[in-house]
Amino acid sequence: MDGLAVTACERCPDLVDSRSQIVNGVGPADAELVFLGEAPGKNEDEEGEPFVGRSGSILDDALRDAGLARADVRITNCVRCRPPENRDPTTAELGNCRGYLTQELAAIDPELVVTLGKVPSEHLLERSVAVTKEAGDVVDVRLGGEPFRALVSVHPAATLYDGSQRETFFETIVRAAEIAGLGESDGGQSSLGEF
């Protein structure tokens, strides 16, 4: 599991103070599909696993719709420690954790990285991203000198605040599974009509 887990880090004093534990990515070490979130929230910090709260339930539903299970994919975050009050991680905090993300992605070598929301999209692509307009776009990126393909996605929580984002999110996850060569070839698409 070399390069996948961070066992100790003191780089960000605010995050060290606010975390109860470091939240590493979960899922296969050779996953073809990696989902990249922003940072752990309260539930993730308590349970030690990314995307286990309400957003995680939505992600699980979308994976299931695409013919996948959580165990089929890798789920990780840009920052591995919970920011105070669930604020966005700072540029410095993102930078401090970037090497860990680079190592993790290099070790996994996925077919596709799905960025869940604005912060991970902008962090990975290193530019401003209009997530709702760019959702579903595939972008070639370099991280640590290695080429990766990234798929921009709205954050699953966006579907809680704006119901119109649900179809966009679910369609993006189906597209991600297809690009990575996983899931159902057409079953996921046909079930979208229910939403």
Legacy VTK file of the C-alpha trace (Angstrom):
# vtk DataFile Version 3.0
C-alpha trace
ASCII
DATASET POLYDATA
POINTS 195 float
0.000 0.000 0.000
3.021 2.253 -0.435
2.029 5.808 -1.342
-1.636 5.337 -0.479
-1.873 6.116 3.230
-0.648 9.035 5.302
-0.051 7.896 8.884
1.253 11.134 10.406
1.346 14.740 9.234
1.704 18.051 11.088
2.000 20.423 8.097
-1.250 22.322 8.691
-1.659 23.452 12.345
-5.358 24.411 11.937
-6.172 21.004 10.452
-4.151 19.119 13.056
-6.175 20.943 15.736
-9.556 20.284 14.084
-9.133 16.656 13.022
-9.721 13.578 15.112
-7.823 11.470 12.566
-6.253 11.526 9.111
-8.806 10.335 6.539
-7.081 8.357 3.796
-8.623 7.178 0.571
-10.522 3.890 0.452
-10.999 1.351 -2.300
-8.832 -0.861 -4.480
-5.160 0.044 -4.808
-5.479 -0.635 -8.549
-8.843 1.063 -9.167
-9.588 2.205 -12.709
-11.859 4.938 -11.355
-10.913 7.404 -8.601
-13.324 9.927 -7.091
-11.651 13.040 -5.703
-13.422 15.152 -3.091
-12.366 18.296 -1.279
-11.748 17.368 2.380
-13.295 15.253 5.126
-16.392 16.587 6.875
-17.670 15.768 10.349
-18.900 12.242 9.521
-15.762 11.410 7.570
-13.535 12.670 10.383
-15.424 10.512 12.888
-15.498 7.350 10.765
-12.120 7.698 9.045
-13.513 7.201 5.546
-14.302 9.712 2.775
-17.886 10.337 1.630
-19.824 8.516 4.359
-22.445 11.183 5.150
-25.372 12.379 3.034
-23.102 13.117 0.081
-21.718 9.601 0.358
-25.219 8.124 0.153
-25.869 10.077 -3.046
-22.531 8.950 -4.485
-23.402 5.340 -3.586
-26.779 5.703 -5.346
-25.111 7.119 -8.465
-22.512 4.344 -8.479
-25.269 1.743 -8.179
-27.148 3.420 -11.046
-23.991 3.094 -13.148
-23.683 -0.603 -12.294
-20.898 -0.111 -9.745
-20.402 -0.507 -6.015
-18.261 1.559 -3.665
-15.870 -1.413 -3.472
-15.204 -1.087 -7.245
-13.753 2.428 -7.041
-11.253 4.471 -5.024
-12.542 7.488 -3.117
-10.132 10.078 -1.740
-9.816 13.803 -0.987
-7.503 16.680 -1.887
-6.947 17.302 1.837
-6.940 14.423 4.320
-7.840 16.318 7.493
-11.111 18.040 8.378
-10.945 21.831 8.113
-12.403 23.711 11.101
-16.163 24.385 10.809
-16.145 22.487 7.489
-14.667 25.518 5.724
-12.950 25.097 2.359
-9.292 24.110 2.645
-6.915 27.012 2.072
-4.540 27.180 -0.871
-1.660 26.437 1.519
-3.466 23.388 2.955
-4.222 22.084 -0.526
-0.562 22.602 -1.429
0.643 20.837 1.712
-1.427 17.762 0.843
-0.809 17.779 -2.929
2.229 15.514 -2.683
0.128 12.873 -0.929
-2.465 13.048 -3.711
0.261 12.833 -6.359
1.719 9.719 -4.686
-1.697 8.111 -4.323
-2.673 8.638 -7.957
0.752 7.498 -9.189
0.468 4.300 -7.126
-3.068 3.573 -8.369
-2.611 4.728 -11.993
-6.362 4.995 -12.663
-8.022 5.192 -16.042
-9.993 8.246 -14.874
-10.138 10.692 -11.940
-13.573 12.229 -11.258
-13.375 15.607 -9.512
-16.379 16.070 -7.226
-17.086 19.792 -7.062
-15.324 23.111 -7.518
-12.395 22.793 -5.083
-11.068 19.428 -6.340
-11.727 20.406 -9.957
-9.782 23.647 -9.652
-7.057 22.000 -7.566
-6.436 19.191 -10.055
-6.890 21.267 -13.211
-5.020 24.290 -11.774
-7.480 26.790 -13.250
-10.865 28.317 -12.589
-13.651 25.814 -13.295
-17.355 26.513 -13.903
-18.409 23.118 -12.578
-22.074 23.162 -13.600
-21.128 24.152 -17.175
-18.156 21.791 -17.399
-19.750 18.759 -15.709
-19.078 15.730 -17.883
-16.035 17.267 -19.600
-12.921 15.100 -19.814
-9.646 16.984 -19.384
-6.056 15.777 -19.703
-4.008 16.843 -16.684
-0.485 16.292 -15.380
0.178 15.639 -11.727
3.726 15.048 -10.563
4.753 14.789 -14.214
2.315 11.926 -14.826
-0.584 12.286 -17.285
-4.113 11.601 -16.050
-7.582 11.999 -17.496
-10.009 13.882 -15.286
-13.793 14.140 -15.532
-15.381 17.237 -14.007
-18.462 16.572 -11.867
-20.737 18.553 -9.610
-20.451 17.581 -5.949
-23.071 15.072 -4.776
-24.206 17.632 -2.156
-25.229 19.939 -5.007
-28.124 17.552 -5.635
-29.413 18.225 -2.107
-29.590 21.998 -2.626
-30.574 22.019 -6.297
-32.677 19.090 -7.494
-31.894 19.917 -11.116
-28.286 18.866 -10.463
-29.316 15.274 -9.683
-29.629 14.191 -13.305
-26.367 15.956 -14.194
-24.549 14.190 -11.355
-25.965 10.748 -12.117
-25.257 11.096 -15.858
-21.672 12.154 -15.101
-21.101 9.058 -12.951
-22.533 6.799 -15.687
-20.181 8.491 -18.174
-17.232 8.000 -15.806
-17.980 4.271 -15.523
-18.189 3.965 -19.313
-14.890 5.819 -19.861
-13.165 3.631 -17.271
-14.643 0.508 -18.901
-16.652 -0.412 -15.809
-20.298 -0.955 -14.874
-23.225 -1.696 -17.104
-22.840 -0.866 -20.768
-26.380 0.493 -21.139
-28.351 -0.387 -17.983
-27.225 2.725 -16.141
-28.380 5.077 -18.872
-31.852 3.569 -19.178
-32.540 3.909 -15.460
-31.860 7.652 -15.554
-35.356 8.192 -16.843
-36.663 7.483 -13.337
-35.163 10.691 -11.914
LINES 1 196
195 0 1 2 3 4 5 6 7 8 9 10 11 12 13 14 15 16 17 18 19 20 21 22 23 24 25 26 27 28 29 30 31 32 33 34 35 36 37 38 39 40 41 42 43 44 45 46 47 48 49 50 51 52 53 54 55 56 57 58 59 60 61 62 63 64 65 66 67 68 69 70 71 72 73 74 75 76 77 78 79 80 81 82 83 84 85 86 87 88 89 90 91 92 93 94 95 96 97 98 99 100 101 102 103 104 105 106 107 108 109 110 111 112 113 114 115 116 117 118 119 120 121 122 123 124 125 126 127 128 129 130 131 132 133 134 135 136 137 138 139 140 141 142 143 144 145 146 147 148 149 150 151 152 153 154 155 156 157 158 159 160 161 162 163 164 165 166 167 168 169 170 171 172 173 174 175 176 177 178 179 180 181 182 183 184 185 186 187 188 189 190 191 192 193 194
